[in-house]
Amino acid sequence: MTRQRIEIKKIANTAARQVTFSKRRRGLFKKAHELSTLCDAEIALIVFSATGKLFKYSSTSMRQVIERHRLQSERIDGLEGAPSVELQLESATHSVLSKEIAEKTQELRQLRGEDLHGLNLDQLKQLEKLVQGGLSQITETKDERFLKEISTLEKKN
């Protein structure tokens, strides 16, 4: 049998509300502790009951987390129009990948024998070795296929 979903609204019975508060508070603090431990997150949790009693949890120093929050809020308030950190990371990743694509495209052109004018003698020798190595692999593969084809034809006869 599964649990039924409860409607989220204020519990009318004061005793039931207090019991629910205690249970849910413990669960919330347990989840905060698990998140802090598993993900190495800094967590500060402050809860005031209906009677005004303070309950708090902090994975590190409560003051440090609150100060960090305050500084972050001030920084965000000062940077309203600035791009988000995610967007900045995405932009940086995009530029790195674009640069890498340009380099690989240039290498491919050089392997085809194009755009060789900017290379010095050592780079040309290195490119020649790459091309020769590739050519030898192609020749080996071609020879293997010829031998397979010949053996297949001999088996048929």
Phi, psi and omega per residue, in radians:
M1 nan 2.384 -3.104
T2 -1.714 2.791 3.096
R3 -1.294 2.572 3.085
Q4 -1.568 2.557 3.086
R5 -1.268 2.423 3.099
I6 -1.760 2.646 3.089
E7 -1.347 2.295 -3.121
I8 -1.471 1.788 3.079
K9 -2.723 2.907 -3.117
K10 -1.095 2.332 3.134
I11 -1.388 2.179 -3.047
A12 -1.235 -0.727 -3.092
N13 -1.282 2.102 -3.077
T14 -1.083 -0.749 -3.130
A15 -1.147 -0.780 3.124
A16 -1.119 -0.657 3.117
R17 -1.109 -0.720 -3.137
Q18 -1.164 -0.713 3.120
V19 -1.121 -0.794 3.130
T20 -1.087 -0.718 3.123
F21 -1.047 -0.820 -3.110
S22 -1.092 -0.817 -3.125
K23 -1.124 -0.826 -3.109
R24 -1.184 -0.603 3.096
R25 -1.099 -0.804 3.102
R26 -1.038 -0.754 3.120
G27 -1.111 -0.702 3.121
L28 -1.123 -0.766 3.127
F29 -1.170 -0.644 3.102
K30 -1.116 -0.774 3.121
K31 -1.118 -0.680 3.114
A32 -1.103 -0.745 3.113
H33 -1.108 -0.769 3.127
E34 -1.084 -0.784 3.128
L35 -1.070 -0.740 3.123
S36 -1.098 -0.774 -3.098
T37 -1.247 -0.861 -3.056
L38 -1.211 -0.674 -3.002
C39 -1.918 0.079 -3.130
D40 0.932 0.763 -3.139
A41 -1.674 2.583 3.030
E42 -1.562 2.136 -3.054
I43 -2.256 2.364 2.983
A44 -2.269 2.223 -3.082
L45 -2.231 2.170 3.140
I46 -2.149 2.206 -3.140
V47 -2.297 2.292 3.023
F48 -1.929 2.268 3.111
S49 -1.325 3.041 3.119
A50 -1.111 -0.427 3.140
T51 -1.533 -0.081 3.110
G52 1.671 0.093 -3.136
K53 -1.325 2.403 -3.098
L54 -1.615 2.312 3.003
F55 -2.216 2.321 -3.118
K56 -2.479 2.676 3.063
Y57 -2.466 2.442 3.060
S58 -2.541 2.335 3.125
S59 -1.309 -0.469 3.048
T60 -2.255 -2.547 3.109
S61 -1.329 2.238 3.134
M62 -1.024 -0.724 -3.139
R63 -1.088 -0.753 3.141
Q64 -1.085 -0.747 -3.115
V65 -1.170 -0.744 3.128
I66 -1.142 -0.721 3.112
E67 -1.127 -0.716 3.101
R68 -1.087 -0.715 3.093
H69 -1.092 -0.764 -3.139
R70 -1.087 -0.798 3.134
L71 -1.123 -0.707 3.121
Q72 -1.115 -0.734 3.128
S73 -1.105 -0.748 3.117
E74 -1.103 -0.729 -3.135
R75 -1.121 -0.741 3.136
I76 -1.158 -0.730 3.117
D77 -1.080 -0.601 3.140
G78 -1.367 -0.311 -3.075
L79 -2.025 0.706 -3.071
E80 -0.892 -0.772 -3.076
G81 -1.581 -0.042 -3.080
A82 -1.323 2.610 3.120
P83 -1.179 2.651 -3.125
S84 -1.213 2.859 3.123
V85 -1.080 -0.708 3.127
E86 -1.055 -0.749 -3.139
L87 -1.168 -0.662 3.101
Q88 -1.139 -0.744 3.109
L89 -1.118 -0.736 3.130
E90 -1.099 -0.710 3.125
S91 -1.141 -0.744 3.124
A92 -1.123 -0.751 3.111
T93 -1.092 -0.734 3.136
H94 -1.066 -0.756 -3.120
S95 -1.191 -0.654 3.102
V96 -1.127 -0.781 -3.141
L97 -1.165 -0.667 3.100
S98 -1.097 -0.734 3.114
K99 -1.108 -0.745 -3.135
E100 -1.128 -0.700 3.108
I101 -1.107 -0.744 3.125
A102 -1.079 -0.731 3.129
E103 -1.126 -0.779 -3.131
K104 -1.158 -0.641 3.088
T105 -1.114 -0.732 3.104
Q106 -1.102 -0.759 3.106
E107 -1.072 -0.713 3.131
L108 -1.121 -0.738 3.089
R109 -1.056 -0.737 -3.131
Q110 -1.158 -0.667 3.088
L111 -1.111 -0.505 3.092
R112 -1.428 -0.107 -3.136
G113 1.621 0.190 3.131
E114 -1.758 2.770 3.068
D115 0.895 0.875 3.136
L116 -1.659 -0.116 -3.014
H117 -1.104 -0.448 -3.096
G118 -1.587 0.018 -3.064
L119 -1.596 2.483 3.052
N120 -1.513 -3.137 -3.044
L121 -1.093 -0.760 3.138
D122 -1.094 -0.739 3.134
Q123 -1.138 -0.667 3.098
L124 -1.133 -0.706 3.100
K125 -1.109 -0.733 3.131
Q126 -1.118 -0.733 3.102
L127 -1.106 -0.700 3.116
E128 -1.070 -0.741 3.105
K129 -1.081 -0.732 3.114
L130 -1.070 -0.798 -3.120
V131 -1.135 -0.742 3.124
Q132 -1.117 -0.720 3.103
G133 -1.086 -0.775 3.099
G134 -1.102 -0.732 3.132
L135 -1.109 -0.697 3.126
S136 -1.157 -0.664 3.095
Q137 -1.137 -0.709 3.110
I138 -1.105 -0.758 3.135
T139 -1.099 -0.759 3.108
E140 -1.054 -0.806 -3.137
T141 -1.094 -0.749 3.119
K142 -1.075 -0.793 3.136
D143 -1.074 -0.735 3.114
E144 -1.062 -0.747 -3.135
R145 -1.171 -0.673 3.069
F146 -1.061 -0.781 -3.135
L147 -1.116 -0.700 3.101
K148 -1.105 -0.758 -3.140
E149 -1.108 -0.734 3.117
I150 -1.110 -0.796 -3.137
S151 -1.136 -0.620 3.090
T152 -1.137 -0.746 3.126
L153 -1.158 -0.652 3.115
E154 -1.161 -0.642 3.124
K155 -1.158 -0.603 3.138
K156 -1.194 -0.575 -3.120
N157 -1.463 nan nan
